[in-house]
Amino acid sequence: MREQAEFDVIVYGATGFTGRLVAEYMENQYGRAVNWAMAGRSAEKLAAVRDEIGASADTPLVVADASDPQTVRDMVGRGKVICTTVGPYQLYGSDIVAACAELGSDYVDLSGEPGWMHEMIATHHDQAAQSGARIVHSCGFDSIPFDLGVYFLQQAAQDKFGKPLPRVRGRVRAMNGEFSGGTAASLGATMAALEKNPALLDVLANPFSLSNGFVGPDQPADNKIYEDDALGQWVAPFIMAAINTKNIHRSNALLGHAYGTEFQYDEMMLTGSGDEGMKMAEFAAAANPLVGDNVPQPGEGPSRESREAGNYDILFVGTDADGNRLEASVGGDLDPGYGSTSRMLGESAVCLITDCADLAGGVYTPAPAMGAKLIKRLVDNAGLTFKLES
């Protein structure tokens, strides 16, 4: 973190849909108690958004354009932490990460792009470690509820059993709301990158591709429906599992394998029991929420009423060979892709510079970077719940 930077937090992409929500959250939650600024390509548009969200007239505006690396570098040099919503990150994020790693500025994003994250780790981790920059990917719905949910469960297991639980099931019990247009665009950019570089498939297919070279045991299948005996319900593939599982295994590696070197994790949607549960699982497996006419485009999103009507509920079940079992849940009171995500990102930025002075530089996932400190902020401020259920 750059202690003498001009601003505490710079929200880059503040004229976009999600960036605007982050800026609105920063204003409503912190006002000028946190010295934050709005950044984007157009000073005129930034000023208009500042006025529309009711932000203070003295909220600073920073002009930066992803197509002009010098403006990006100038922006990075002015902030303790760059909080960016400008994606797909594999198209628009690399120069920001490079500048942060060089200059020592912290960084948080909403990336669900494991191929790009793999590249950022390989290219910038060592330099970030030297400069002191803390670069934290995936600080939205992918992957905070899942990454911190497993962390929360394992901390409780350590307290109760004196050891972690080697098998954890992540099960989405409810999710009401939309995936963001940025998530859909990131998927499209990843598919395009695969066409140019087929070797990227190895990164995308490997659950340990972000784990610093560590290769653990075979992981449970997450690409088909089945009846989960541990829960007595049918389960279907969950579309975010491909990124969340990689982040969770990276967290385990960065935490010194606090979950164990034989740790297994999978992520599925619960669809109910009996024939009805099976039919729902078949229906869920056939649907793709990131394609179709109703998927928002980048820069678009649901109404405030729709965001506030959304919610999500995720169950985590940890077990071991000795019969020990522990259940925990993570919930959110807004739609996952926009309302809750924008709050998670804002709190991640503030947490890094306020609560994590002792964190060394490097490329992180949320759990090893901020852990219990971020959980507390999310519960206190952002409408999330973390609960032990057994």
C-alpha positions as CSV (number, residue, x, y, z in Angstrom):
1,M,0.0,0.0,0.0
2,R,1.2,3.5,-0.9
3,E,0.9,5.3,2.4
4,Q,1.3,8.8,0.9
5,A,-1.1,8.4,-2.0
6,E,-3.5,11.3,-2.7
7,F,-6.6,9.1,-2.4
8,D,-7.6,6.2,-0.2
9,V,-9.8,4.5,-2.8
10,I,-10.2,5.1,-6.5
11,V,-13.4,3.6,-8.0
12,Y,-12.4,3.0,-11.6
13,G,-15.3,2.5,-14.0
14,A,-17.6,4.7,-12.0
15,T,-19.7,5.6,-15.0
16,G,-20.5,1.9,-15.7
17,F,-23.5,0.2,-14.1
18,T,-21.6,-1.8,-11.4
19,G,-19.0,1.0,-10.9
20,R,-21.8,3.4,-10.3
21,L,-23.3,1.1,-7.6
22,V,-19.8,0.9,-5.9
23,A,-19.5,4.7,-6.0
24,E,-23.1,5.0,-4.6
25,Y,-22.2,2.6,-1.8
26,M,-19.0,4.4,-0.9
27,E,-20.9,7.7,-0.6
28,N,-23.8,6.2,1.4
29,Q,-21.6,4.1,3.7
30,Y,-18.5,6.3,4.2
31,G,-19.1,9.8,2.7
32,R,-15.9,11.7,2.9
33,A,-14.7,9.7,6.0
34,V,-12.8,7.7,3.4
35,N,-11.0,9.9,0.9
36,W,-12.3,8.2,-2.2
37,A,-12.4,9.3,-5.9
38,M,-14.4,8.4,-9.0
39,A,-12.5,7.5,-12.1
40,G,-13.4,6.9,-15.7
41,R,-12.9,8.0,-19.3
42,S,-15.0,11.2,-19.3
43,A,-14.9,13.9,-16.7
44,E,-18.3,15.1,-17.9
45,K,-19.9,11.7,-17.4
46,L,-18.2,11.3,-14.0
47,A,-19.6,14.6,-12.8
48,A,-23.1,13.6,-14.0
49,V,-22.9,10.3,-12.2
50,R,-21.6,12.0,-9.1
51,D,-24.6,14.3,-9.1
52,E,-27.1,11.5,-9.9
53,I,-26.0,9.3,-7.0
54,G,-26.1,12.3,-4.6
55,A,-22.3,12.2,-3.9
56,S,-20.7,15.2,-2.4
57,A,-19.9,17.9,-4.9
58,D,-16.3,17.8,-3.7
59,T,-15.9,14.1,-4.6
60,P,-12.7,14.0,-6.7
61,L,-12.9,12.9,-10.3
62,V,-10.0,11.2,-12.1
63,V,-9.9,10.8,-15.9
64,A,-8.3,7.5,-17.0
65,D,-8.8,5.4,-20.1
66,A,-7.9,1.7,-20.4
67,S,-6.8,2.3,-24.0
68,D,-4.2,4.9,-22.8
69,P,-1.8,3.1,-20.4
70,Q,-0.2,6.4,-19.3
71,T,-3.5,7.7,-17.9
72,V,-4.0,4.4,-16.2
73,R,-0.5,4.6,-14.6
74,D,-1.1,8.2,-13.5
75,M,-4.4,7.1,-11.9
76,V,-2.7,4.2,-10.1
77,G,-0.1,6.5,-8.7
78,R,-2.7,8.6,-7.0
79,G,-4.5,5.8,-5.0
80,K,-3.8,3.6,-2.1
81,V,-6.1,1.0,-3.6
82,I,-7.6,0.8,-7.1
83,C,-11.1,-0.6,-7.0
84,T,-11.9,-1.5,-10.7
85,T,-15.1,-2.7,-12.3
86,V,-13.8,-2.3,-15.9
87,G,-13.9,-5.7,-17.5
88,P,-13.5,-8.1,-19.1
89,Y,-10.3,-7.8,-17.2
90,Q,-8.3,-9.8,-19.8
91,L,-9.1,-7.0,-22.2
92,Y,-8.9,-3.9,-19.9
93,G,-7.2,-4.9,-16.7
94,S,-3.6,-6.0,-17.4
95,D,-2.1,-2.4,-17.5
96,I,-3.8,-1.6,-14.1
97,V,-2.4,-4.7,-12.4
98,A,1.1,-4.0,-13.9
99,A,1.0,-0.4,-12.7
100,C,-0.1,-1.4,-9.2
101,A,2.6,-4.1,-8.9
102,E,5.2,-1.6,-10.0
103,L,4.1,1.4,-7.9
104,G,3.0,-0.5,-4.8
105,S,-0.7,0.4,-5.0
106,D,-3.3,-2.1,-3.7
107,Y,-5.9,-3.5,-6.1
108,V,-9.3,-5.2,-6.0
109,D,-11.5,-6.4,-8.8
110,L,-14.5,-8.6,-9.7
111,S,-12.6,-11.0,-12.0
112,G,-14.0,-14.4,-12.7
113,E,-11.4,-15.0,-15.4
114,P,-9.1,-17.7,-14.3
115,G,-6.9,-17.8,-17.4
116,W,-6.2,-14.1,-17.0
117,M,-5.7,-14.4,-13.3
118,H,-3.2,-17.2,-13.9
119,E,-1.3,-14.9,-16.2
120,M,-1.3,-12.0,-13.6
121,I,0.0,-14.3,-10.9
122,A,2.8,-15.6,-13.0
123,T,3.7,-12.1,-14.3
124,H,3.3,-9.8,-11.3
125,H,3.3,-11.8,-8.0
126,D,7.0,-11.4,-7.4
127,Q,7.1,-7.7,-8.3
128,A,4.0,-7.0,-6.1
129,A,5.8,-8.8,-3.2
130,Q,8.7,-6.4,-3.6
131,S,6.7,-3.3,-4.0
132,G,4.2,-4.1,-1.3
133,A,1.2,-4.0,-3.6
134,R,-1.7,-6.3,-2.4
135,I,-3.5,-7.5,-5.5
136,V,-6.8,-9.2,-4.7
137,H,-8.9,-10.8,-7.5
138,S,-12.5,-12.0,-7.4
139,C,-14.0,-9.6,-4.7
140,G,-17.6,-10.0,-5.8
141,F,-20.2,-12.8,-5.9
142,D,-17.4,-14.7,-7.5
143,S,-15.8,-15.6,-5.2
144,I,-16.3,-13.9,-1.8
145,P,-19.3,-15.8,-0.5
146,F,-17.7,-19.2,-1.5
147,D,-14.1,-18.4,-0.6
148,L,-14.9,-16.9,2.7
149,G,-17.7,-19.5,3.3
150,V,-15.1,-22.3,3.2
151,Y,-12.7,-20.2,5.3
152,F,-15.4,-19.6,7.9
153,L,-16.4,-23.3,8.0
154,Q,-12.7,-24.4,8.4
155,Q,-12.0,-21.9,11.1
156,A,-15.0,-23.3,13.0
157,A,-13.8,-26.9,12.4
158,Q,-10.4,-26.1,13.7
159,D,-12.0,-24.7,16.9
160,K,-14.4,-27.6,17.3
161,F,-12.4,-30.6,16.2
162,G,-8.8,-29.3,16.3
163,K,-8.4,-30.0,12.6
164,P,-9.8,-29.0,9.3
165,L,-12.4,-31.0,7.4
166,P,-10.9,-32.6,4.2
167,R,-14.2,-32.7,2.3
168,V,-16.4,-29.7,1.9
169,R,-19.5,-29.4,-0.2
170,G,-20.6,-26.0,-1.4
171,R,-24.4,-26.1,-2.1
172,V,-26.4,-23.1,-3.5
173,R,-29.8,-23.4,-1.8
174,A,-31.3,-20.2,-3.2
175,M,-30.3,-17.5,-5.6
176,N,-32.7,-14.8,-6.8
177,G,-31.3,-12.2,-9.1
178,E,-29.3,-11.9,-12.3
179,F,-25.7,-12.6,-13.2
180,S,-24.0,-9.4,-14.4
181,G,-23.5,-8.4,-18.0
182,G,-19.8,-8.2,-17.2
183,T,-19.8,-11.9,-16.2
184,A,-21.3,-12.8,-19.5
185,A,-18.8,-10.6,-21.4
186,S,-15.9,-12.2,-19.5
187,L,-17.1,-15.7,-20.5
188,G,-17.2,-14.5,-24.1
189,A,-13.7,-13.0,-23.9
190,T,-12.4,-16.3,-22.4
191,M,-13.9,-18.3,-25.2
192,A,-12.3,-16.0,-27.7
193,A,-8.9,-16.3,-25.9
194,L,-9.3,-20.1,-26.1
195,E,-9.5,-20.0,-29.8
196,K,-6.3,-18.0,-30.0
197,N,-4.5,-20.1,-27.4
198,P,-5.8,-23.7,-27.0
199,A,-3.2,-24.3,-24.2
200,L,-5.4,-22.1,-22.0
201,L,-7.8,-25.1,-21.8
202,D,-5.3,-26.8,-19.4
203,V,-5.6,-23.8,-17.0
204,L,-9.3,-23.7,-17.2
205,A,-9.8,-27.4,-16.7
206,N,-7.4,-27.8,-13.7
207,P,-8.9,-27.0,-10.3
208,F,-5.3,-26.3,-9.0
209,S,-4.2,-24.0,-11.8
210,L,-4.0,-21.0,-9.5
211,S,-2.4,-23.0,-6.6
212,N,1.3,-22.1,-7.2
213,G,2.2,-25.4,-8.7
214,F,0.6,-27.5,-6.0
215,V,-1.5,-30.5,-7.3
216,G,-3.9,-32.1,-4.8
217,P,-6.1,-35.1,-5.0
218,D,-8.8,-35.8,-7.6
219,Q,-11.8,-33.6,-7.1
220,P,-15.5,-34.6,-7.0
221,A,-17.3,-34.4,-10.3
222,D,-19.3,-31.2,-10.7
223,N,-20.5,-31.5,-14.3
224,K,-23.5,-33.8,-13.9
225,I,-26.6,-34.2,-11.8
226,Y,-26.8,-36.8,-9.0
227,E,-28.5,-37.5,-5.7
228,D,-26.2,-36.2,-3.0
229,D,-26.4,-38.8,-0.2
230,A,-24.9,-36.4,2.3
231,L,-27.8,-34.1,1.9
232,G,-30.6,-36.3,0.7
233,Q,-31.2,-34.0,-2.3
234,W,-30.5,-33.8,-6.0
235,V,-27.8,-31.5,-7.2
236,A,-27.0,-29.8,-10.5
237,P,-23.9,-28.1,-11.8
238,F,-23.4,-24.5,-10.7
239,I,-22.0,-22.2,-13.4
240,M,-19.6,-20.3,-11.1
241,A,-18.0,-23.4,-9.8
242,A,-15.2,-23.3,-12.4
243,I,-13.8,-20.1,-11.0
244,N,-14.8,-20.5,-7.3
245,T,-13.1,-23.9,-6.9
246,K,-9.9,-22.6,-8.3
247,N,-9.9,-19.6,-6.0
248,I,-10.7,-21.8,-3.0
249,H,-7.8,-24.1,-3.8
250,R,-5.5,-21.0,-4.2
251,S,-6.6,-19.8,-0.8
252,N,-5.8,-23.1,0.7
253,A,-2.3,-22.9,-0.8
254,L,-1.7,-19.3,0.3
255,L,-2.9,-20.2,3.8
256,G,-0.2,-22.9,4.0
257,H,-2.7,-25.7,3.3
258,A,-4.8,-24.8,6.3
259,Y,-7.6,-27.0,4.9
260,G,-5.1,-29.9,4.4
261,T,-3.2,-31.2,1.4
262,E,-5.9,-33.8,0.7
263,F,-8.7,-31.1,0.6
264,Q,-11.6,-31.8,-1.8
265,Y,-14.3,-29.3,-2.7
266,D,-17.1,-29.1,-5.1
267,E,-19.9,-26.6,-5.8
268,M,-23.4,-27.5,-6.9
269,M,-27.0,-26.3,-6.8
270,L,-29.5,-28.0,-4.5
271,T,-32.7,-28.8,-6.4
272,G,-34.8,-30.9,-3.9
273,S,-35.5,-34.5,-3.2
274,G,-37.4,-37.3,-5.1
275,D,-38.6,-37.2,-8.6
276,E,-39.3,-33.5,-8.5
277,G,-35.8,-32.8,-7.3
278,M,-34.4,-34.9,-10.2
279,K,-36.6,-33.0,-12.7
280,M,-35.4,-29.7,-11.3
281,A,-31.8,-30.8,-11.5
282,E,-32.3,-31.8,-15.2
283,F,-33.8,-28.5,-15.9
284,A,-31.1,-26.5,-14.2
285,A,-28.3,-28.5,-15.9
286,A,-29.8,-27.7,-19.3
287,A,-30.0,-24.0,-18.7
288,N,-27.3,-21.4,-19.1
289,P,-28.0,-18.1,-17.3
290,L,-25.2,-16.4,-19.2
291,V,-26.7,-16.7,-22.7
292,G,-30.0,-15.6,-24.2
293,D,-32.0,-12.5,-24.9
294,N,-32.4,-11.6,-21.2
295,V,-28.7,-11.4,-20.2
296,P,-27.7,-7.8,-19.5
297,Q,-25.0,-6.3,-21.6
298,P,-22.0,-4.7,-20.0
299,G,-23.1,-1.3,-18.6
300,E,-26.7,-2.5,-18.1
301,G,-28.4,-4.0,-15.1
302,P,-31.6,-4.5,-13.1
303,S,-33.6,-1.8,-11.4
304,R,-33.1,-0.8,-7.8
305,E,-36.4,-2.6,-7.0
306,S,-35.1,-5.8,-8.6
307,R,-31.7,-5.6,-6.9
308,E,-33.3,-5.1,-3.5
309,A,-35.7,-8.0,-4.1
310,G,-32.8,-10.4,-4.8
311,N,-31.0,-12.6,-2.3
312,Y,-28.9,-15.8,-2.1
313,D,-28.2,-18.6,0.4
314,I,-25.2,-21.0,0.2
315,L,-24.7,-24.0,2.4
316,F,-21.3,-25.5,3.2
317,V,-21.1,-29.0,4.6
318,G,-17.8,-30.2,5.9
319,T,-17.1,-33.9,6.7
320,D,-14.3,-36.3,7.4
321,A,-13.6,-40.0,7.6
322,D,-14.1,-40.0,11.4
323,G,-17.8,-39.0,11.1
324,N,-17.3,-35.4,12.0
325,R,-19.6,-33.0,10.3
326,L,-20.1,-29.2,10.3
327,E,-22.5,-27.0,8.4
328,A,-22.3,-23.3,7.8
329,S,-24.1,-20.9,5.5
330,V,-23.5,-17.6,3.8
331,G,-26.4,-15.4,2.7
332,G,-26.9,-12.0,1.1
333,D,-29.9,-9.7,1.2
334,L,-29.5,-8.2,-2.3
335,D,-29.2,-9.7,-5.8
336,P,-25.9,-11.4,-6.2
337,G,-24.6,-10.0,-9.5
338,Y,-25.0,-6.3,-8.8
339,G,-26.3,-5.1,-5.4
340,S,-24.4,-7.5,-3.2
341,T,-21.3,-7.6,-5.5
342,S,-20.9,-3.8,-5.4
343,R,-21.0,-3.7,-1.6
344,M,-18.5,-6.6,-1.4
345,L,-16.1,-4.8,-3.7
346,G,-16.3,-1.5,-1.8
347,E,-15.8,-3.2,1.6
348,S,-12.8,-5.2,0.2
349,A,-11.1,-2.0,-0.9
350,V,-11.7,-0.3,2.5
351,C,-10.7,-3.5,4.4
352,L,-7.3,-3.7,2.6
353,I,-6.2,-0.2,3.6
354,T,-7.9,0.0,7.0
355,D,-7.5,-3.4,8.5
356,C,-4.6,-5.2,6.7
357,A,-1.5,-3.1,7.5
358,D,0.5,-6.3,8.1
359,L,-0.4,-8.1,4.9
360,A,2.6,-8.5,2.6
361,G,2.5,-7.7,-1.1
362,G,1.5,-10.3,-3.6
363,V,-1.4,-11.6,-5.7
364,Y,-4.2,-12.9,-3.4
365,T,-7.7,-14.3,-3.2
366,P,-10.0,-12.8,-0.6
367,A,-9.7,-15.3,2.2
368,P,-5.9,-15.3,2.8
369,A,-5.8,-11.5,2.2
370,M,-8.5,-10.4,4.5
371,G,-10.2,-13.4,6.1
372,A,-12.1,-12.7,9.3
373,K,-11.6,-9.0,9.0
374,L,-13.6,-8.9,5.7
375,I,-16.2,-11.2,7.1
376,K,-16.8,-8.8,9.9
377,R,-17.1,-5.8,7.5
378,L,-19.5,-7.7,5.3
379,V,-21.7,-8.7,8.2
380,D,-21.6,-5.2,9.8
381,N,-22.1,-3.2,6.6
382,A,-23.0,-5.1,3.5
383,G,-26.0,-7.3,4.3
384,L,-24.2,-10.6,4.4
385,T,-24.6,-13.3,7.0
386,F,-22.2,-16.0,8.1
387,K,-23.8,-18.7,10.3
388,L,-22.9,-22.1,11.8
389,E,-25.9,-24.4,11.2
390,S,-24.7,-27.5,13.1
